[in-house]
């Protein structure tokens, strides 16, 4: 995989001389990768758009046929048309296009066990992040964490005829792909014909704000023989449809870009401009009664000014049964310094007790090369979580050998004003070691997050005062 990414990234530098930046390059790469992988899987495409036809072309004919092929594919009905809608060629030099086709043709992508296209895309974004490009990590959640969340939440569409799974901030579709892969693992891929059709066509839903990752998500799932329904739009500021879901798995985007005003939504009990708190409220809305969710949230969501208000509502309407405190550096190298958690809850019954697993204290910081995130980081958590997807399995604090697993009653949570960040019982020796202080970028990230939270709070207060002034 490293060799493939290195080769593709190296060619990206060549293409910059043809006026193609890294974002355009990744998009063109995915158009072509899809055609190659569709060819490997035997997926029929319209005449003169398929991989075998394209690779036989050369010179200006190649450029012309590529442009024409993108146009034809974008006019197809259904998901194929969605994938290529508005697709345009960025190539001006046929030699460069032919070389990229040759590079892609060297690898049999579908024979590799990993989700190779997403891995290549992720590798390219990582390279871009290392060169100072910002925002590269907003579309990714580490696969190890995704798989843990999926195994805990068990998104099994065989449970009912109208079972649906959603990710309202789906990026490139990692959660939806993992949910389907988990199902195949459980079943060996064997379904009755009618069940298989329902699962593949009416089960997986998503929404994404940015066209490029949405396109990737559609490709990703289509190549897994799944036809997802992925809307292009803003999950927070647009009123959701009436559709509700049995399972929601999501990692809302971190940061505060665009979060300058509270959404005008009647279903949001707490008016706030904090994007992550609004995503929690959104997930509560789109879950069916009895539906369950696992949501990645940064630490600041657990202690932000209005976090207590949102979590009070959450504990009234849902059973917030589990919180996983992730290791430092879980999202390295994309968002250095951002500390993350996963909250697990089921809609329709109030919280009586919340279990917290601390996978962070006294765990060396995750790094991409020396100490990468591995399944071992979450093995004990999954054992402690238990086999019930709604967190109702019999649990014992003794299940954690290092005292990482504790429960807190609703009264204890109320006493902390619903600020879940307050529940820390392990002394973190890593933080006491002067030779292991946080990196400058970590400290800067934390400081910026807290400053932005303060600004958001001031903005909310200002809007409240202005509203009161208008009423008078």
C-alpha positions in Angstrom: 0.0 0.0 0.0 2.8 2.4 0.9 4.5 1.7 -2.5 1.2 2.3 -4.3 0.6 5.6 -2.5 4.2 6.7 -3.1 3.9 6.0 -6.8 0.5 7.8 -7.1 1.8 10.8 -5.0 4.9 11.0 -7.0 2.9 11.4 -10.2 0.8 14.1 -8.5 3.9 16.2 -8.5 4.3 15.7 -12.2 0.7 16.7 -12.8 1.1 20.0 -10.9 3.0 21.2 -14.0 -0.1 20.5 -16.0 -2.1 22.8 -13.7 -3.8 20.0 -11.7 -3.7 20.6 -8.0 -3.8 17.8 -5.4 -7.5 18.0 -4.9 -8.3 17.8 -8.6 -5.7 15.0 -9.0 -7.4 12.9 -6.3 -10.8 13.4 -7.9 -9.5 12.4 -11.4 -7.7 9.5 -9.8 -11.0 8.2 -8.2 -12.8 8.5 -11.6 -10.2 6.3 -13.2 -9.9 3.9 -10.2 -13.6 3.3 -10.3 -13.5 2.4 -13.9 -10.6 0.0 -13.3 -12.2 -1.7 -10.3 -15.6 -1.9 -12.1 -13.7 -3.7 -14.9 -12.1 -6.1 -12.3 -15.5 -6.8 -10.7 -17.2 -7.4 -14.1 -19.6 -4.5 -13.6 -21.2 -3.5 -16.9 -20.7 0.1 -18.0 -22.1 2.0 -21.0 -20.4 1.4 -24.3 -17.1 3.3 -24.9 -16.9 4.3 -21.2 -15.3 1.2 -19.7 -11.7 0.7 -18.7 -10.7 -1.7 -21.5 -11.9 0.8 -24.1 -10.2 3.8 -22.5 -6.8 2.1 -22.1 -6.6 1.3 -25.8 -6.9 5.0 -26.7 -3.9 7.4 -27.2 -3.1 11.0 -28.0 -5.9 13.5 -28.5 -8.4 10.6 -29.0 -7.7 9.6 -25.4 -8.5 13.1 -24.1 -11.6 13.3 -26.3 -12.9 9.8 -25.3 -12.2 10.5 -21.6 -14.2 13.7 -21.7 -17.0 12.0 -23.6 -17.0 9.0 -21.3 -17.4 11.2 -18.2 -20.3 13.0 -19.9 -22.0 9.7 -20.7 -21.5 8.3 -17.2 -22.9 11.5 -15.7 -26.1 11.1 -17.7 -26.8 7.5 -16.5 -29.8 6.9 -14.2 -29.3 5.9 -10.6 -26.2 5.7 -8.6 -23.8 5.7 -11.6 -25.1 9.0 -12.7 -24.8 10.3 -9.1 -21.2 9.3 -9.0 -20.2 11.0 -12.3 -22.7 14.0 -12.1 -20.8 17.1 -13.2 -17.5 15.2 -13.6 -15.0 17.0 -15.8 -11.6 16.1 -17.1 -8.7 18.3 -15.8 -6.1 16.9 -18.2 -4.7 19.0 -21.0 -1.8 16.7 -21.9 -2.7 13.2 -23.2 0.7 11.9 -22.1 -0.1 12.6 -18.5 -3.5 11.0 -18.7 -2.1 7.9 -20.4 0.7 7.6 -17.8 -1.9 7.7 -14.9 -4.0 5.0 -16.7 -0.8 2.9 -17.0 0.0 3.4 -13.3 -3.5 2.3 -12.2 -3.5 -0.6 -14.7 -0.4 -2.1 -13.0 -2.3 -3.1 -9.8 -5.2 -5.5 -9.5 -7.0 -3.3 -6.9 -9.9 -5.6 -5.9 -7.6 -8.6 -5.2 -6.1 -6.7 -2.2 -7.8 -7.3 1.1 -7.8 -3.6 2.3 -10.3 -1.0 1.0 -7.6 0.0 -1.4 -9.2 3.1 -3.0 -10.1 4.7 0.3 -6.6 3.7 1.6 -5.0 5.3 -1.5 -7.1 8.4 -1.1 -6.3 8.6 2.6 -2.6 8.1 1.9 -2.6 11.0 -0.5 -4.4 13.2 1.9 -1.9 12.3 4.6 0.9 13.3 2.2 -0.9 16.6 1.6 -1.4 17.1 5.4 2.3 16.5 5.9 3.0 19.3 3.4 0.9 21.7 5.3 -2.5 21.3 3.6 -5.2 21.9 6.2 -8.4 20.0 6.5 -7.2 16.7 5.1 -8.5 14.8 8.1 -12.0 16.0 8.0 -13.2 13.0 6.0 -11.5 10.2 7.9 -12.0 8.1 11.0 -9.3 5.5 11.7 -10.5 2.1 10.5 -9.5 0.5 13.8 -11.9 2.8 15.7 -14.7 2.4 13.1 -14.5 -1.3 13.3 -14.7 -1.2 17.1 -17.7 1.0 17.0 -19.4 -1.2 14.4 -18.7 -4.4 16.4 -20.2 -2.8 19.6 -23.3 -1.4 17.9 -24.0 -4.4 15.6 -25.8 -2.8 12.7 -27.7 -5.9 11.5 -30.3 -5.2 8.9 -31.8 -8.7 9.2 -33.4 -7.5 12.5 -36.4 -6.1 10.6 -37.7 -5.5 7.1 -37.3 -1.7 7.3 -34.0 -1.6 9.2 -31.8 1.3 8.1 -28.3 2.5 8.9 -27.2 6.1 8.5 -24.2 8.4 8.8 -25.2 12.1 8.6 -21.6 13.2 8.1 -20.4 10.3 6.0 -17.3 11.7 4.3 -16.0 8.9 2.1 -18.4 6.3 3.5 -16.1 4.5 5.9 -18.8 3.7 8.5 -21.3 2.5 5.9 -18.7 0.3 4.2 -17.6 -1.1 7.6 -21.2 -1.8 8.6 -21.7 -3.8 5.4 -18.4 -5.6 5.8 -19.3 -6.6 9.3 -22.6 -8.0 8.1 -20.9 -10.1 5.4 -18.5 -11.4 8.1 -21.5 -12.4 10.3 -23.3 -14.1 7.5 -20.6 -15.2 5.1 -22.4 -13.0 2.5 -25.2 -15.5 2.2 -28.7 -14.0 2.0 -32.0 -14.9 0.5 -32.5 -13.1 -2.8 -35.2 -10.7 -1.5 -33.3 -10.0 1.7 -30.1 -9.3 -0.3 -31.9 -6.9 -2.6 -33.4 -5.0 0.4 -30.1 -4.8 2.2 -28.2 -3.6 -0.8 -30.7 -1.1 -2.1 -32.7 0.2 0.9 -30.5 0.0 4.0 -27.5 2.4 3.9 -28.0 6.1 4.0 -25.8 9.1 4.4 -25.4 12.8 4.0 -22.3 14.8 3.1 -21.7 18.5 2.7 -18.8 18.4 0.2 -19.3 16.9 -3.3 -15.9 15.1 -3.6 -16.1 12.9 -0.5 -19.8 12.2 -1.3 -18.7 11.0 -4.8 -16.1 8.8 -3.1 -18.7 7.3 -0.7 -21.0 6.5 -3.6 -18.1 4.8 -5.5 -16.9 3.0 -2.4 -20.3 1.4 -1.6 -21.2 0.7 -5.2 -18.0 -1.3 -5.6 -19.1 -3.3 -2.6 -22.3 -4.1 -4.5 -24.3 -1.7 -2.3 -26.5 1.1 -3.6 -26.5 3.7 -0.9 -28.7 6.8 -0.6 -26.3 9.7 0.1 -27.7 13.2 0.0 -25.5 16.2 -0.7 -26.3 18.9 1.9 -25.8 20.3 5.3 -27.2 18.0 8.0 -27.3 20.7 10.7 -28.7 23.8 9.0 -31.2 22.0 6.7 -34.4 20.6 8.1 -34.1 16.8 8.0 -36.6 14.6 6.1 -39.2 12.5 8.1 -37.0 9.4 7.6 -35.7 7.8 10.9 -33.0 5.2 11.3 -32.3 2.2 13.5 -28.6 2.8 13.7 -26.5 5.9 13.4 -22.7 5.7 13.2 -20.9 9.0 12.7 -17.9 11.1 13.2 -19.1 14.7 12.8 -16.5 17.1 11.5 -14.3 18.6 14.2 -13.6 22.3 14.4 -15.8 25.4 14.2 -15.6 26.4 10.6 -19.1 27.7 9.5 -20.4 27.4 13.1 -21.2 31.0 13.5 -24.9 30.8 14.3 -27.4 28.5 15.9 -29.4 26.5 13.4 -33.1 27.5 13.2 -34.6 24.1 13.9 -37.6 23.4 16.1 -36.3 19.9 17.0 -33.2 21.4 18.6 -34.1 21.9 22.3 -30.8 23.8 23.0 -29.9 26.7 20.7 -26.1 26.8 20.2 -23.6 27.5 17.5 -21.4 24.6 18.7 -21.4 22.3 15.7 -20.7 19.1 17.5 -23.4 19.7 20.1 -25.8 20.3 17.2 -24.8 17.0 15.6 -25.7 15.2 18.9 -29.1 16.9 18.8 -29.5 15.9 15.1 -28.6 12.3 15.8 -31.3 12.3 18.6 -33.8 13.5 16.0 -33.1 11.1 13.2 -33.0 8.0 15.4 -36.1 5.8 15.6 -37.5 5.1 19.0 -35.3 2.2 20.2 -32.6 3.2 17.7 -29.0 3.2 18.8 -26.0 5.4 18.0 -22.3 5.7 18.3 -20.9 9.2 17.8 -17.3 10.4 17.8 -16.9 13.7 19.7 -13.9 15.8 20.7 -13.2 16.5 24.4 -14.5 20.0 24.1 -18.0 18.7 23.5 -17.9 17.2 27.0 -17.0 20.4 28.7 -18.3 23.2 26.4 -20.5 25.9 27.9 -23.8 24.3 26.7 -22.6 20.7 26.8 -24.3 20.2 30.2 -27.7 21.4 28.7 -27.4 19.1 25.7 -26.3 16.1 27.7 -29.1 16.7 30.2 -31.6 16.4 27.3 -29.7 13.4 25.9 -29.9 11.6 29.3 -33.6 12.3 29.6 -34.5 11.1 26.1 -31.8 8.4 25.6 -29.9 5.8 27.6 -26.3 7.2 27.4 -24.9 3.9 28.5 -21.3 4.1 27.4 -18.4 6.6 26.8 -15.1 5.5 25.4 -12.2 7.9 26.0 -9.8 7.4 23.0 -6.0 7.4 23.2 -4.2 10.7 22.6 -3.3 11.0 18.9 -6.1 8.7 17.7 -6.5 11.0 14.7 -2.8 11.6 14.0 -1.6 13.0 11.7 -4.7 14.8 10.6 -5.8 16.7 13.7 -2.8 16.8 16.0 -3.8 17.5 19.6 -7.5 16.8 19.3 -8.6 14.4 22.1 -11.6 12.3 21.2 -14.3 10.1 22.7 -17.1 7.9 21.4 -20.5 8.2 23.1 -23.0 5.3 22.7 -26.7 5.8 23.4 -30.1 4.3 22.7 -33.2 6.4 22.1 -36.4 6.0 24.1 -35.4 5.2 27.6 -33.7 7.6 30.1 -30.2 7.2 31.4 -29.8 5.5 34.8 -26.1 4.7 34.7 -23.2 5.6 32.3 -20.1 3.4 32.0 -16.8 5.1 31.0 -13.8 3.3 29.6 -10.5 5.3 29.8 -8.3 4.1 27.0 -6.2 7.3 27.3 -4.5 7.5 30.7 -1.0 6.0 30.8 -1.3 5.0 27.1 1.6 6.3 25.0 0.5 8.8 22.4 -0.5 7.3 19.0 1.8 8.2 16.1 1.4 7.2 12.5 4.7 5.3 12.2 6.2 4.4 15.6 3.0 3.7 17.6 0.1 3.4 15.2 -3.5 2.8 16.4 -4.1 -0.9 16.6 -7.0 -3.2 17.5 -5.3 -4.0 20.7 -6.0 -0.5 21.9 -9.7 -1.4 22.1 -9.8 -5.1 22.7 -10.5 -4.8 26.4 -13.0 -2.0 25.8 -15.0 -4.3 23.5 -14.9 -7.1 26.1 -16.2 -4.6 28.8 -18.9 -3.3 26.5 -20.4 -6.7 26.2 -22.5 -8.5 23.6 -25.7 -6.4 23.8 -25.6 -3.6 21.2 -27.7 -1.3 23.5 -25.2 -1.6 26.3 -27.5 -3.8 28.4 -25.1 -6.7 28.9 -24.1 -7.5 32.5 -21.1 -5.3 33.2 -18.4 -5.4 36.0 -15.7 -2.9 36.8 -13.4 -5.9 37.4 -13.5 -6.7 33.7 -10.7 -4.2 33.2 -7.4 -5.3 34.6 -6.0 -1.7 34.9 -9.1 -0.2 36.4 -10.1 1.6 33.2 -13.8 0.7 33.4 -16.1 2.5 35.8 -19.8 3.4 36.0 -21.5 6.5 37.3 -25.1 7.0 38.3 -27.3 9.7 36.9 -27.2 11.5 40.3 -23.4 11.6 40.0 -23.6 12.9 36.4 -26.1 15.6 37.6 -23.7 16.6 40.4 -21.1 17.3 37.7 -23.7 19.4 35.8 -23.7 16.7 33.0 -20.1 17.5 32.1 -18.8 14.0 31.3 -15.2 15.2 31.0 -15.2 15.5 34.8 -15.1 11.7 35.3 -11.4 10.9 35.5 -10.1 8.5 38.1 -6.8 7.3 36.8 -3.7 9.4 37.4 -2.0 9.9 34.0 1.7 9.4 34.7 2.4 10.3 31.0 1.3 13.9 31.7 3.4 14.0 34.9 6.6 13.1 33.0 8.5 16.3 32.1 10.2 14.4 29.3 6.9 13.6 27.7 5.2 16.9 27.6 2.6 17.5 24.9 3.9 18.6 21.5 3.6 22.3 20.7 1.0 21.6 18.0 -1.1 19.8 20.6 -1.0 22.7 23.0 -1.8 25.1 20.2 -4.7 23.0 19.1 -6.1 22.8 22.6 -5.7 26.5 23.2 -7.4 27.3 19.8 -10.3 25.0 20.6 -10.8 26.6 24.0 -10.6 30.1 22.6 -13.1 29.2 19.8 -15.4 27.7 22.4 -15.2 31.0 24.4 -16.0 33.0 21.3 -18.9 30.7 20.5 -20.2 31.2 24.0 -19.9 34.9 23.7 -21.7 34.8 20.4 -24.5 32.8 21.9 -24.8 35.3 24.8 -24.8 38.3 22.4 -27.6 36.8 20.3 -29.6 36.1 23.4 -29.1 39.7 24.6 -30.1 41.0 21.1 -33.2 38.8 21.1 -34.2 40.1 24.5 -33.7 43.6 23.3 -35.9 43.1 20.4 -38.7 41.6 22.6 -38.5 44.7 24.9 
